């Protein structure tokens, strides 16, 4: 007897994680359990066996682990991403002839079918055949079993043997794997260091760090500010460009085309006679000062992130040295940046359509590697969507070959598909539409898209409450409660978030004019002096929220986000937990900064496995108060004048006894 | 000036229709408009132009048609499938430099920007360059335009020229297409004849067609039955296997293992001393009788569909001639069909694991081509999921090469992914779970899956109200109203449907035992005599429903299905319409066969473009009654004792005047 198993009988499809059919890697961070799923099925009724194969990309040898069937022909397996770098995985499946036999045979035994001997002889044949693939003791054992099944032993004895654990174990070990089917492509998971997945960012203008009003801040001043920032719990300190600033067409206060001699210009108008993208603005300090600042920041548990803005002021050395990198207009002038009819005469974009793209690309990459050589490992990339897609894929992969721990944050505020494509090309994290998602439905839909669809495999959101460019109307009008609510949302909806300070903690909320999202007297165009010790500062509140994030692993991931039903359109409720429920957080936010809102929220205690009759305990980590609830539906009331949010840590007071 | 457009800047992805990345063709029928969509975008802000390319597979030359942007970087184009056979399509996109310039320039003009001359010079350059690709008069015209833009003409004159229609037209015609990006694979649409998409099937046992009770029916008797069946509006007449039936282990009445000499056996126990799959049961008639029947059916507008059941009775000639095609057990007997612990000793499955699969495959295919040679063009395939996937792909493609108009209906009642895979492999239509979807939520979810997801591109449902194997509890308990409701659902939810008669129109509803879905005294095991002239027959009702289907093109498609909200869980409401709304059907079904149900239904008049203030007319095509409604929410009441359904044809009494 011989059963041929044609390979094409087994289908493996719908494999996740998989980005564009494997054209791009999926993303994970060190320590993640990478869950792999696939639809695996065959014609007929045979029992299948499937295995997950994985290895580090630089190694040849696969590690194998079994996959388990879920429902509806979906299978699941997993591996741990224990180091940075690329992992490769694949899936193999085969018809399990012995398990197919066993599954049918058990039904026959249960039904009391009388003529079992002939089926046991089939098993004897399968065991003998597998035994010939085994060596030594195993082979002898299997031959003995096959003989026993053919012997005069009682049917009861034979059934016991053939359905026993040990036969099953060896039949799996020596199964015929030659006809196993392997998925038609190997898939890659790019594993980043932990900070790629979990971090709290603080953006500040170093030139505004001076303790003396009106004085240009320096890197030394920034060092003095480190205890303040680290004390709030931030671990990434991001600076706008620190390079010399052009003078030609320099913008004055509030983006005026007229500037006076004291206006410092926008840091994004990069380059002057003092140098370009590899130089430091002389008034900030020296390269040595910068390195010293990085060292000191490190001692406070913080990293410095730099801004990569690939554009030039008219005074940038590149303009003279490489005129071929810019677009020349028919009138013999260089094409400055425009968003018709708006004009930015102080900024020259690079012309990526240049006839000498190779030199341009190499030079731009050398800017990143220059700062990486100085120790910088985090880059916030300005407007990447206005540069060619292939350029970024080439640059990021090249830099990461040399510096695998580099993190790139994409600042692309553009159409969703373009933002997502940049993430596929290699950007570690991305700015998002969070700033403009203020209502319950908008937040729920957007977060569901980010955390519960295939996006989560490659697009890592970094939620910013504000930026030097974006002061949302919600903050302009909502007062202190709005600032608190948006901080809680940014810090608990996603694992990476950021604020632009001290504007945020000092609740700066005046727009340049009504309807504008620009700050009045924006720091982009002038030095600011911030009174960080103001008694109404949100410093303490932010400190607490960041501590809650650090102390609760549930808040350090995104795909565990789950929205809970509430009966009030102003109450947003969601929960996150670790697999073992040891860290179980539920957040309720009153989205209305002006009025007390109350309602009932649905606590998903059944999916959590809580006893629906027994009490559970909620500690509000923001307020240090404790509640005891019972059942799914519970009442919540939030007065924004006191606190616009609860962040509950939940404990099941009646866990089921371990089995 | 020269702008390089790197190809990789343009992304084309998410192309539909596309089945498993193009591994399988999508499906359409002759006359369909095939709508192709894709996400097409690039970095930056350039304007793109995209074209759909399509051709018949056997031709080399592409036809091109423009694609239009929808929202969110989604583009759409279409072509008409005007003949059976395979069409190939692809998509090409390019940066449209002139349109990019024009889009920016129009914003500048609108904003009253003063310095427009330099931008007009850019246009002059673009036009001159494109003009060099043009020949003859066009080339001269474009050179003249370029010169005019460089001349001393007024800016107003130049603006008028550069933004004019004619310049745009020639700039498109002579655009530089060398850097256009083409999607990385050509995709195929398999176009079947119309009946693959729209048909009403009637299953009957020819042996029960005799006018004389107790007498074995013949093909001649079937001819006498044709006016009755065609009169009800069916266009496919499907017969269970018409071949000789085995005697060994033949089953008696109600699937008894004991049979007496007069029991005819089940037609699916194929093969006896009189022959096998290419022979005709002698009591049905001769091959000539069968051909005559097919001819006569054709005159009534009907086709005969045969059953392809690849299995044998123990008496099938193959068992002796090709013992290697069967699985032999250790005791020297052939493995009969089993579903442990159930046994079917009268059926031997083929062993596709045979060491000589090629001969088996060829012989089985020759069965299909044999009947195709006799003129049969529709095959209902029994249990295809128990034969190898690759076998079906090979068989169907082989048969269709010779007989491109053949239709295969897959009778696979198994797990969803297996059913869907068989459809990918080439089955024209498929049986479904419809019989077991009786509640509002189940029907809504299932139909949404079938008609509003990627499934619709390759899986064509054929909804059966009943089969000789399936008499659902809903019909057992629901009486006449249940039979009427299920007929309306099957006939209007999908464009292909079938009934097993005369059991259905005569409302046969007694199960073999309580809890069973088998018919008592099933026709599978005995001859039946049906009194088709019984006055309570559903014949007239079915006739009317089939006429409604033929007269209303909206009911001849599936992807236009839309569910409408009702406030009663027993009222299911849905609508279908042609693109031009000339055929606009709304169906309301009372799913409760026992009680009158009433409620309000939401008529989607806004998406239909009706004036929300004006009246519209509803003709109930089942009852010949007319209603006039206004607004979205309207009251419906359905008494199942009268009619469990409305099938409304809707006319907008106040259409907007054509613009």
Interface residues (C-beta under 8 A of the other chain):
Chain A: X1 X2 X3 X4 X5 X6 X8 X9 X11 X13 X20 X21 X39 X41 X42 X43 X44 X45 X72 X73 X104 X105 X107 X108 X110 X111 X113 X117 X118 X121 X122 X124 X125 X327 X328 X329 X330 X331 X333 X338 X340 X341 X351 X352 X353 X354 X355 X357 X385 X386 X387 X388 X389 X390 X415 X416 X417 X418 X421
Chain B: X1 X2 X3 X4 X5 X6 X8 X9 X11 X13 X20 X21 X39 X41 X42 X43 X44 X45 X72 X73 X104 X105 X107 X108 X110 X111 X113 X117 X118 X121 X122 X124 X125 X327 X328 X329 X330 X331 X333 X338 X340 X341 X351 X352 X353 X354 X355 X357 X385 X386 X387 X388 X389 X390 X415 X416 X417 X418 X421
